[in-house]
Amino acid sequence: MHRLRPTLLVAAAWAWLAARGVRRLLLDGVPAPGSVRRPPPLPAGGRRAVVAVLRRRGATCLVEALVLQAWDAAHGHRRDVVIGVTGAADFQAHAWLDGDASSSGEGFAELVRVPAPG
């Protein structure tokens, strides 16, 4: 059984607030690099709490990618968000972090890349 640590609770709270902020930012288009709320100084292991909150909230792939990009950048892992689309016949759009499993962007042509914050 896992013990709920305060650092995981803080990471989860940050993820909830960051996802809400990203959804608001997306009303004006794709957010500029660095416009997503920076996470507080927490151990990198808190990422699992961030992912859990995003999945439970039903975050879109774009919201998830932008929030995780901010988390990873704060922990020294700069990764671009890639937004891709499929062909016109069966149009779909998807966003993922560059370097995710190759299946993340499989079948999608890169349309836009959001650089990691510096």
C-alpha positions, 0 to 999 in steps of 0.5 A: 500500500502506498503512503500518500506523501505531502509532496505528492499532494502538492504536485497533484494540487499544482497539476490541477491548477496548471491544467485549469490555467492551460485550458484558459490560455488555450482560449487565446490559441496555443500558449507561448513557451513558459506561460504555463505555471511553473511547479513548486520545487518538488522531487521529480518523482511527483510526476506520477501524481501529476499524471494521475490528476491529468488522467482523472480530470480527463485532460485533453492531449494538448493540456496534458502535454503542456502541463507535463512539459512545464513539469519536465522543464522544471526538472531539467528535461526540456521537451517540445510539445508536438501537435500533429494532424492526420489526413483530410479523409479521417481528420484527427489532431493529437499533441504529445511530448517529443521523445514520448513512445514512438506510437504517440505520434504515429500516423500524425504529421507534425503541424506545430511545435511548442518549444520547451521553456528556457 
